[in-house]
């Protein structure tokens, strides 16, 4: 028969539970987390902290995915209507353009190159007048540079033939003017001609040969395409062009290619890549993404403060339990670990729930948003205000890992002060009135 310990001898705490499979700090911390407390308000605050942490993580993941989607979608649409790289001349006239075209086309990163003419004008149809950006192109070469031929809603880009004075309009521009295929529109250019009545603008009638839709208001509202030879006659350029456009094999190397071409070009010519042409926009998107990350991180911070208040109330509620554990031989560090476990479990569960919810919502945003728009009868992104009318999403798992790690670290830091207060509990003071 085993010998009983002498009267008054206390069994040391480390023997509670199974010390090999589950340390007693972890055991008690998990027990406090899932046990039914006498004070239900503490349980309610704990649940709110968990849900707040999950909401903050989910919001961060979804917003970052939407910002990535915006950047990716707009970049794709921009490059679908504009070249990756352009070479332009001072004064807007490039006379010896064939030599420049050959030099650009010989670069190993350039997959296609073509000449173009850019100008401004006004389109008139009936009582409607609209300012436009006129671009003169060679349809066969333009197909290899941009994706405009795939964006045609009516007609074809190849219907632009030299000498026929045909024009291809953006969908919103055609809708504003009220024109359809084969309608006649009047193109007015600022390059005037001298008449007995004085300087008069040049007028030329064009036949609408096609309508395209890119999905971006700046192009659909104001871009008009005509044949390169017709543009030379219209703008009185003779054999000159405005510049050379090029498509690159790797668009991320555009700044490097532009720098290399610039060193090979004669004075008066400049190579501009797509990152330089749209630098203000992409810098704004990047800045907005960083600010949204900081602002939405405050939701996680608020949830962390809730964890602090939850643990402070739990420490107050468990004063007698802490004193008994200290009397049984538990060290202040062990008491601290118990409440760290409790806070970490709240933060970990909230972070995991938020991560799962954020990933699921980001991957199905194209279904959820139209459903909400149909339900409330409101379109979140008006096409005439924003570049795109759909809410895109581009989930990047390294950002999910960053958000998850940051949230877990914040929840861990939030447990330190309440756990330290629990470790400073004096058994005699706590048990005085028990």
DOFIFI-689265 format. One line per 8 residues: number of its first residue (from 1); their letters; for each residue x, y, z of C-alpha. Coordinates in steps of 0.25 Angstrom, whole numbers, plus 5000, padded with zeros to 4 digits. Layout:
BEGIN
NUM) a) X Y Z; ...
This chain:
BEGIN
1) xxxxxxxx) 5000 5000 5000; 5006 5013 4996; 5010 5023 5007; 5002 5036 5008; 5010 5049 5009; 5010 5055 5022; 4998 5064 5026; 5000 5078 5021
9) xxxxxxxx) 5009 5074 5009; 5005 5080 4996; 5006 5072 4983; 5015 5081 4973; 5007 5087 4961; 5016 5081 4950; 5010 5067 4953; 4996 5072 4949
17) xxxxxxxx) 4991 5066 4936; 5001 5058 4927; 5014 5066 4928; 5019 5059 4915; 5008 5061 4905; 5002 5074 4911; 5009 5084 4920; 5000 5088 4931
25) xxxxxxxx) 5001 5103 4926; 4995 5099 4913; 4985 5090 4920; 4980 5101 4929; 4981 5112 4918; 4972 5104 4909; 4963 5100 4920; 4961 5115 4924
33) xxxxxxxx) 4958 5118 4909; 4947 5107 4907; 4942 5107 4921; 4928 5113 4925; 4931 5125 4933; 4923 5130 4945; 4924 5144 4938; 4917 5142 4924
41) xxxxxxxx) 4921 5156 4920; 4936 5152 4920; 4931 5141 4910; 4924 5151 4901; 4936 5160 4901; 4945 5149 4897; 4935 5145 4886; 4935 5159 4881
49) xxxxxxxx) 4950 5160 4881; 4951 5147 4873; 4941 5152 4863; 4948 5166 4862; 4961 5160 4859; 4955 5151 4848; 4948 5163 4842; 4960 5171 4842
57) xxxxxxxx) 4968 5160 4835; 4957 5157 4825; 4956 5172 4822; 4971 5173 4820; 4972 5161 4811; 4960 5165 4802; 4964 5180 4801; 4978 5176 4797
65) xxxxxxxx) 4973 5166 4787; 4964 5177 4781; 4975 5187 4780; 4984 5176 4773; 4972 5173 4764; 4970 5188 4760; 4985 5189 4757; 4986 5177 4749
73) xxxxxxxx) 4973 5179 4741; 4976 5194 4738; 4990 5191 4734; 4985 5180 4724; 4974 5189 4718; 4984 5200 4717; 4994 5192 4710; 4983 5186 4701
81) xxxxxxxx) 4980 5199 4695; 4994 5206 4696; 5008 5201 4692; 5019 5196 4702; 5029 5206 4697; 5029 5219 4688; 5039 5227 4681; 5035 5241 4679
89) xxxxxxxx) 5042 5253 4673; 5043 5268 4677; 5032 5276 4670; 5023 5263 4668; 5029 5260 4654; 5038 5249 4651; 5043 5250 4637; 5054 5239 4636
97) xxxxxxxx) 5045 5229 4643; 5049 5216 4635; 5063 5216 4640; 5057 5218 4654; 5047 5207 4652; 5058 5197 4648; 5067 5201 4660; 5055 5199 4670
105) xxxxxxxx) 5051 5186 4663; 5065 5180 4664; 5065 5181 4679; 5065 5167 4685; 5053 5170 4694; 5045 5176 4683; 5035 5166 4677; 5028 5176 4668
113) xxxxxxxx) 5029 5191 4664; 5021 5200 4655; 5019 5215 4652; 5008 5223 4656; 5002 5237 4656; 4995 5244 4668; 4987 5257 4667; 4974 5263 4673
121) xxxxxxxx) 4961 5267 4666; 4946 5268 4667; 4936 5259 4662; 4922 5264 4657; 4910 5256 4654; 4896 5263 4653; 4895 5273 4665; 4906 5265 4673
129) xxxxxxxx) 4920 5269 4674; 4931 5262 4682; 4946 5264 4684; 4954 5252 4681; 4969 5247 4681; 4972 5243 4666; 4982 5232 4664; 4987 5228 4650
137) xxxxxxxx) 4991 5213 4649; 4994 5203 4639; 4984 5192 4643; 4993 5180 4639; 5004 5185 4648; 4995 5190 4659; 4990 5176 4661; 5004 5171 4665
145) xxxxxxxx) 5006 5183 4675; 4992 5184 4683; 4980 5176 4685; 4970 5186 4678; 4966 5176 4667; 4961 5166 4678; 4953 5178 4684; 4944 5180 4672
153) xxxxxxxx) 4929 5180 4675; 4925 5184 4661; 4933 5184 4648; 4948 5180 4647; 4961 5188 4649; 4965 5183 4635; 4954 5191 4629; 4963 5203 4631
161) xxxxxxxx) 4968 5204 4616; 4977 5215 4611; 4970 5226 4603; 4956 5221 4607; 4956 5231 4619; 4949 5221 4629; 4949 5222 4644; 4948 5213 4656
169) xxxxxxxx) 4942 5219 4668; 4941 5215 4683; 4928 5209 4688; 4924 5221 4697; 4929 5231 4687; 4920 5225 4676; 4908 5224 4686; 4910 5239 4690
177) xxxxxxxx) 4910 5243 4675; 4899 5234 4672; 4906 5227 4660; 4906 5213 4655; 4913 5206 4644; 4914 5212 4631; 4910 5226 4636; 4917 5238 4631
185) xxxxxxxx) 4924 5247 4642; 4931 5260 4640; 4945 5261 4646; 4950 5275 4649; 4965 5277 4652; 4972 5289 4657; 4982 5290 4646; 4976 5301 4638
193) xxxxxxxx) 4976 5305 4623; 4977 5319 4618; 4964 5323 4610; 4959 5337 4605; 4951 5338 4618; 4964 5335 4626; 4969 5323 4634; 4959 5312 4634
201) xxxxxxxx) 4960 5298 4641; 4961 5286 4632; 4949 5277 4630; 4948 5263 4625; 4937 5253 4624; 4940 5239 4629; 4931 5226 4629; 4930 5219 4642
209) xxxxxxxx) 4936 5205 4638; 4936 5199 4652; 4934 5201 4667; 4942 5195 4678; 4941 5194 4693; 4953 5193 4703; 4946 5195 4716; 4953 5207 4720
217) xxxxxxxx) 4946 5221 4719; 4958 5229 4714; 4959 5220 4702; 4944 5217 4699; 4940 5231 4701; 4950 5239 4692; 4959 5230 4683; 4957 5229 4668
225) xxxxxxxx) 4966 5221 4659; 4968 5224 4644; 4978 5219 4634; 4993 5224 4635; 4993 5230 4621; 4979 5237 4623; 4985 5243 4636; 4997 5248 4628
233) xxxxxxxx) 4988 5255 4618; 4979 5260 4629; 4989 5266 4638; 4998 5271 4626; 5010 5263 4630; 5015 5258 4617; 5023 5246 4619; 5026 5248 4633
241) xxxxxxxx) 5020 5241 4645; 5018 5245 4660; 5026 5233 4666; 5029 5218 4666; 5022 5209 4675; 5027 5195 4680; 5022 5183 4687; 5032 5176 4697
249) xxxxxxxx) 5034 5162 4700; 5035 5165 4715; 5027 5177 4719; 5034 5178 4733; 5047 5181 4725; 5041 5193 4718; 5049 5203 4726; 5062 5196 4723
257) xxxxxxxx) 5059 5195 4708; 5055 5209 4707; 5069 5213 4714; 5076 5205 4704; 5069 5210 4692; 5071 5224 4697; 5086 5223 4697; 5085 5218 4682
265) xxxxxxxx) 5076 5229 4677; 5080 5242 4671; 5078 5255 4678; 5064 5260 4678; 5057 5246 4679; 5052 5241 4692; 5048 5227 4697; 5037 5226 4706
273) xxxxxxxx) 5032 5213 4713; 5018 5210 4718; 5023 5211 4733; 5027 5226 4730; 5015 5229 4722; 5005 5224 4734; 5015 5226 4745; 5006 5236 4753
281) xxxxxxxx) 4994 5226 4753; 5002 5214 4757; 5009 5222 4768; 4995 5227 4773; 4990 5212 4773; 5002 5208 4781; 5001 5219 4791; 4986 5216 4793
289) xxxxxxxx) 4989 5201 4795; 4999 5205 4806; 4989 5215 4813; 4978 5205 4812; 4987 5194 4819; 4990 5204 4830; 4976 5208 4832; 4970 5194 4832
297) xxxxxxxx) 4981 5190 4841; 4974 5198 4852; 4962 5188 4852; 4972 5177 4856; 4978 5187 4867; 4964 5189 4872; 4962 5174 4873; 4975 5174 4880
305) xxxxxxxx) 4971 5184 4891; 4958 5175 4893; 4968 5163 4896; 4975 5172 4906; 4962 5175 4913; 4957 5161 4912; 4970 5156 4919; 4970 5167 4929
313) xxxxxxxx) 4955 5163 4933; 4959 5148 4933; 4971 5151 4942; 4962 5159 4952; 4952 5147 4951; 4962 5137 4954; 4970 5143 4966; 4966 5132 4975
321) xxxxxxxx) 4970 5121 4965; 4983 5128 4962; 4986 5129 4977; 4983 5114 4979; 4993 5111 4967; 5003 5119 4973; 5001 5112 4987; 5003 5099 4980
329) xxxxxxxx) 5016 5103 4975; 5014 5110 4961; 5024 5120 4958; 5020 5134 4953; 5025 5131 4939; 5016 5119 4939; 5004 5128 4942; 5008 5137 4931
337) xxxxxxxx) 5009 5126 4921; 4995 5121 4925; 4988 5135 4921; 4997 5136 4909; 4992 5123 4904; 4977 5128 4906; 4980 5141 4899; 4988 5134 4887
345) xxxxxxxx) 4976 5124 4885; 4966 5136 4884; 4976 5143 4874; 4979 5130 4866; 4965 5125 4864; 4961 5139 4860; 4973 5140 4850; 4970 5127 4844
353) xxxxxxxx) 4955 5130 4843; 4958 5143 4836; 4969 5137 4827; 4959 5126 4822; 4948 5136 4820; 4957 5146 4813; 4962 5135 4804; 4948 5130 4800
361) xxxxxxxx) 4942 5144 4798; 4954 5149 4790; 4953 5137 4781; 4938 5138 4779; 4937 5153 4778; 4932 5153 4764; 4920 5146 4769; 4917 5152 4782
369) xxxxxxxx) 4918 5167 4777; 4908 5165 4765; 4899 5158 4775; 4899 5170 4785; 4898 5180 4773; 4886 5173 4768; 4880 5172 4782; 4881 5186 4786
377) xxxxxxxx) 4880 5192 4771; 4893 5200 4772; 4905 5199 4763; 4917 5201 4772; 4927 5205 4760; 4921 5214 4750; 4928 5213 4736; 4927 5228 4734
385) xxxxxxxx) 4934 5231 4747; 4944 5219 4749; 4954 5213 4739; 4947 5200 4740; 4933 5196 4744; 4935 5182 4750; 4942 5179 4764; 4954 5171 4761
393) xxxxxxxx) 4962 5162 4770; 4976 5157 4770; 4979 5148 4782; 4994 5147 4786; 4997 5137 4796; 5010 5144 4801; 5001 5156 4805; 4991 5146 4812
401) xxxxxxxx) 5003 5141 4820; 5008 5155 4823; 4994 5159 4828; 4993 5146 4836; 5006 5147 4843; 5004 5162 4846; 4991 5159 4853; 4996 5147 4861
409) xxxxxxxx) 5008 5156 4865; 4999 5167 4870; 4990 5157 4877; 5002 5151 4884; 5007 5165 4888; 4993 5168 4894; 4994 5157 4904; 5007 5161 4911
417) xxxxxxxx) 5002 5172 4920; 4990 5164 4925; 4999 5152 4927; 5009 5160 4935; 4998 5166 4944; 4994 5151 4947; 5008 5147 4950; 5009 5158 4960
425) xxxxxxxx) 4997 5153 4968; 5001 5151 4983; 4994 5138 4988; 4992 5144 5002; 4985 5156 4997; 4976 5149 4987; 4972 5138 4998; 4969 5148 5009
433) xx) 4954 5149 5007; 4952 5136 5001
